[in-house]
């Protein structure tokens, strides 16, 4: 008996360790909190054909299921989002079923632990699918559960983002920022950020500026296409708890160049970032007609940004925005390609990325456009001077005829920002979260 007892004790300890490890493996280890999770209906076969109104998303936390903010955004058979409001919403209507390219959306931060196999489904739930969310970089994991209910699903009371129309502007009010553009305009002139103290700043933007300079006949003919010549109408929108979808229709045209197109584009707003797609249409190769063709996209900030620190993927040391071009600002690396630029300060933080089509590779380069000088005019302005940070799009001149889609991403993360903290934001596009759906119950 004395010989058996030590082995019995060891066996029990091994069993206890194994059980503990198994329990630990069921806990959330996903560290990423900035990402949305977007899953198409075609990737969740068990729920295809279910009524959208019957679906709810829950997490397992502290020994029970609880609802998290989520929405299903239907798409038409042509692939367009379906909208609920606006003069043209009736053109984009779904069938009410979860199928095809319809998208289930929630935030990775709201996912929880893995529910134990013996856990009972919530009252009224008829079917459940387990969604495993995995970070391809670190291997961290989290879980959420898409359930179909016989009646009304349980809903979270949290609403991260909302749409409002007031004082002649279309507003998006999100947890980490507030954004607005004039009705009928294609540029925003209101942008507030939530600071590290949790308070929302006042307006920090003069306006976003997208300018195209064209020269022909050796410079004898010169044209500047400006954002204020652009007409863009908000024709439909959807206001969900996780994201707002806006259907924008319009374009501006200067000479042979048309930007925007008549088909429309969808702006998408989450609690901590938004993105805007832009199409440029070239009816011919610019170099075959023009002697120069250049574009830049910047945010022109107002004096409320005093003290903001600018940095980017090339100029990581950063400089201070104060309305004067100091020597260190003049000595920035303007020429090297960059993947992002950012501003951070007590007013809040913003990181901006621009993605471009594959056809731009080896032809178009994103370089630095930076001016910090309140004495330099750039009319039309709401505030005099230039505090402009953004991209100089170098190489458009050499593109071939065709249509090109690029997307601007504006991230407003929680808390301060520096180059070391930028990676989780970059991973949203560079290393997207992986989602695996499997039947549960």
N, C-alpha and C positions, 0 to 999 in steps of 0.2 A: 504493500500500500504506500509506503514511504517513497518507493521508486516511481510509482504512477502519479502521485500528487504533483510533483514539479512539472511533469509533462502536461498534466491537466491544466495547471495554472498558466503555463506558457500558451497552450492552445486557446484558452479563454481570452488571454491578452491579445493574441493574434486576431481572434474573432472580433474583439472590441475595436481594435485598430481598424480592421477592415470595414466594420459598420460605420465608424466615425468618418473614414475616408469617403465612403459611399455617400454619407450624408453631406459632407463638405462639397462633393462634386455636384450636388444638386443646388448649391447656392449660386446666386448671381456673382460672376467674376468680371463681367463686362465693365470696363472703366469709361468707355466713351459715352458722353452725354449730349454732344452737339448734333448728332445724326438723327434725321428722320428715318423711319423704316417704311419702305414702300414695297408692297407685294402685289403682283398682278393676280387676278382671279385664276388665270390659266395655270398658275403655280400652286393652287390650293384646290386640287381636283375634288376633294371630298365635299367642298362647299359650293361648287359651281351649280348654278340654277336656283340657289336659295334666294329668297326675297331679301333685298338689301336692308329693308326695315326690320328684319328679324335678326340681324347680326349684331353682336356686341363683342368687344375685346376686353379681356380681364387678365389680371396677373395674380400669381400666388404670392402672398406676403403675410408674414406673421400667422401662418397656419390657416389662411382662408383666401378665397377668391374675392377680388374687388375690381370694379370697372376702372379702366383708364381712358383718357381722352383718345378718341379714334374716330375715323370717318371712312366711308367708302365713296370714292369719286368715280362715278360711272363714265364710260366713254361710248360714243356712238359707233356704229359699224365702220364709219370712216376714220375712227381714231381720235375724234375731237372730244374734249371734255364736255360733260353735260353741266349746264348752269341752272341756277334757280331764280336769279333776278336779272333785271335789265331788259332793254327794249328788244334784244335779239335772243333772249334766253330760250324762246320757243323753237329756235332752229336747232338747239342742241339738247335733245330729250332722250333719256335712257329708257330701258324696258323694265326697270325696277328689279331686275335679277342680277345676281353677282356672277358675271361671266366674261369671257373674252379678255379684253385689255382693261377692264375695271380695276381700280387700284384701292387696296386697303392701306391706310396710312395711320401711323402713330409714331411717337417719339421713343428712341432707344432708351432714353433716361427713365421712361415709365415702365419698361419691362422688369420682371421680377425673377424669383426663384423658379425652379422646376417643381411642379406640383407632384406630390407622391402618387403612385399608381392607385393607392386605396382611397384617395380623396374623392368625396362625392361632388358631383356637378351641382351648380347652383339651381335653385328652384326654377322650373320652367325650361331649363336647358335640354335640348333634344339631341344635340350632337356637338362635338368639340374637336378642334384641330390644334395640336401643339405646334407653336412656331418657335424654333430654336434660332436665336440671333447670335452670330459668331463674328468676332473680330479676326480677320485673316492675318493681322500682324502679330497680335499678342496671344491669340487663342482664347481670349476672354469670352464668356457666354452669358446669355440671359434668355428668359423665356416669356412668351405671352400666349394667350389662348383665345382663339377665335371661336365663338360659340353661336349656334343657331337656337333661337328660343321660340316656344310656341306662342308666346305673347310679346309684350314690349320688353326688350332687353334692358338690363340695368345700365344706366349711363353715368359717367363721371360728370360732376358739376363744373369741372375745370374747362375754361375756354381760353386758349393761349393767344388767339389772334382774332381780330374782328374788322369788318369793313364799315365805314361811315361816309356819308356825303354831307358836308357842311361848309358854309361860307364859300361856295364856289369851288371847292376842292374835294377830290376823292382821297379819303384817308384810310390808312391801314394802321390799326393800333395793336401792337404786339407786345409781348412781355418784355423784350429787350430793346425795342425801338418804336418810334412812331414816324410815319412816312406819309407825304401828301404831294399831289401834283394838281395843278389847275385843271379844271374840267376842259377837255379838248386839247390839252397840251401833251407833248411827248417827253417832257422833262420834269423831274421833281425839284421843288424848291423849299421843301420842309423836311427836315430829318433831325429827329431827337434820338439820343442814346441813353440807356440806363447806365449810370455810373457805378463804380465799385461800392458806393455808399447805399445803393439800391434806389436812388432817386433819379427820375427822368430829367434830362437836361432840357434847356430851352432849345429853340431852333439853332442848328449849327451850320446849315447849308445856305449859301447864296443860291446855287442851283447846280444841277449836273449839266455838263457841257460836252456836246459831241460836235466837233468841227471838222470839216473837210476842205482842204485847200487844193485848188486845181489851177494849173498854169498851162498855157498852150502858146505856140508860136514863139518859143524862146522867152516867155515871160511877158510878151506884149499883151496877151489876154489873161486875165486873172479873175478867178471866181472863188468865193468863200461860201460854202453851204453851212447854215447854222441851225441849231436845234430850235430856235424860236420861229423858224419858218415851217416847223413841223405841225401837222394836225393829227391828233390821235384821239379817238373816242373810246370811252369805256362802254362797250355794248352789252356785256353780260358778266355776271360774277356769281361765285358761290362762296358763302361765308361758313366755314366749318370750324370745329373746335381746335383742329390741328393745323390747318392751312387755309388760306384764302386764295381763290383762283380768280384772276381777272382776264377777261377777253378784251384785248385792245386791237382796234382796227384803224388803220391810217398809214400814211407815209409822207415823207417829204422828197421833193424832187428838185434837183438843180442841174440844169443842162441834161446830159444823158444819164445821170446817176439817179437811181431810185433806191431809197432805203426804207425798209418796213414791209412793203408789198401790200397788196389788197386782201390777202388771205387772212390776215390777222395773226396775232401772237398772244401767248398766254403768260402773264406775269404770275409768279407763285410766291407766296409769303408764308413763312413759318414763324415760330416764336422768336427765333434767334438769327434768321437770315432770310433773304429774298433773292430771287434771280429774275432777270429780264432777257429774253432772247431777242436778237436783232438780226435781220436779214439784209444783206447788201447785194444788190443786183447790178452786175456789170454787163452792159450790152455788147461790149467789145473789150479787147485787151487795152488797159489804160496807156501803156507805153507806146501803143501804135498811134495814139492821137495826142496825148499830152506830153509836155516836157517835164511836168512835176505833178504828183498826185499823193497827198499825205493826209492822214487822219489822226485825231487824238480824242480820247475820252477821259474826262477828268471830273472830279467833284470840286467845284469852286466853293470854298468854305467862307464863312463870315467871321468877323472878329471874335465871336464867342468861343472860337477854338484856340484862343490864346494859350500857349503852353503845351499844346498837343505835341507829342513826339512822333515823328514820322520815321518808319523804317520799312525795308522791303527785303526780298530774298537775297539781294546783292549788297545793299547798304544796311547791314545788320546793326551797326553801331547807332544809327539814327541821328536825327537832327530835330531841333525845336522849331515849331511853327510860331512866328511872332510878327509877321508882316514885313520883315526885312530879310533880304538875301545876305546872310552872314557868310564868311569865307568857307566854313565847313559845308554849307549848303551848295555853294558854287562848285565845290570840289567833289560832290557826289558823283558816283559812277552812273552816267546817263545812258551809256551805250550798251552795256551788257544785257542780254535777255533776262527777264525775271518772271517768276511764277506768281508772285503776289505783291501787294503793297498794303501797308497798314498804318493806322493812327491810333494812339492810345493816350489817355490822360484822365484827370478827375471827372471829365464830362462823360466818359465812356470809351469804348473801343470799337474799331471797325477794321475788318480785313477784306480786301477786294481781290477777286480773281477774275480772269477772263479766259474762257475756253474757246478754241478756234477749230474750224474743220480740218480734217486730215489733209485736204488739198492745200492748206496754208503751210504745211511742214516744209522746211528748207526754203520757203519763199518769204513768209511774213514773220517778223520778229516783234515781240512786245518789249519796248524800251521805256525808259523813265521820262515822264513829262512832269516837271516840278517847277513851280514858280511861287515864291513866298515874298510878295512885294506889294504893299498897299498903295504904292504910288504909280503902279502900272495899270493903265485902263484896259478893260476888255469888255466894252459895251456889246450888248445890253447887260447891265448889272443891276442887281438889287442893292448891292453894297459895293462901294468903289474899291478898285484894286484887285489884285489876284492873290489868292491863297489856294493854289490849284495843285492837286495831287492826282496822278493817274497814269494812263498808258499812252505812249506815242506808238501808233501802229505803223511800223516800218516795213515796206515791201508791197503794199497794195498796188503800187505802180506796176509791178511785174506779174500780177495775177492774170490768168486767162479769163476770157468771157465766161459768165455763169452766175449762179446764185450761191451765196455763201452765208451760212448761219453761224453766228457766234453768240456766246451767252456771258453776261456779266453777273457775277455772284457777289452779294454784299452781306458779309457776316458781322453780326453784332453779338459777340460772345459775352458770357457772364463774367464780370470781373476784369482786372487789368490784363494786358497783353504784352508779350515780348517775343522775340524770335524763337525762344525755347518752348513757348506755349502755343506756337502756331501749328505744330504738327497735327494735333487732333482735328483742327479745322481743315487742313489740307487732306487728311485721310478721308474725309467725306467723299471727295471725288477720286482721289488717287488710290485708295484702298477701301472701297465701299463694303459695308457690312454684308455678310452672307446670311441668307434666311433659308431654313429647311423646314418644310411643313410635313407633319405626320399625324395620322389619326390618333385621337386620344378619347377613349371611351366609346 
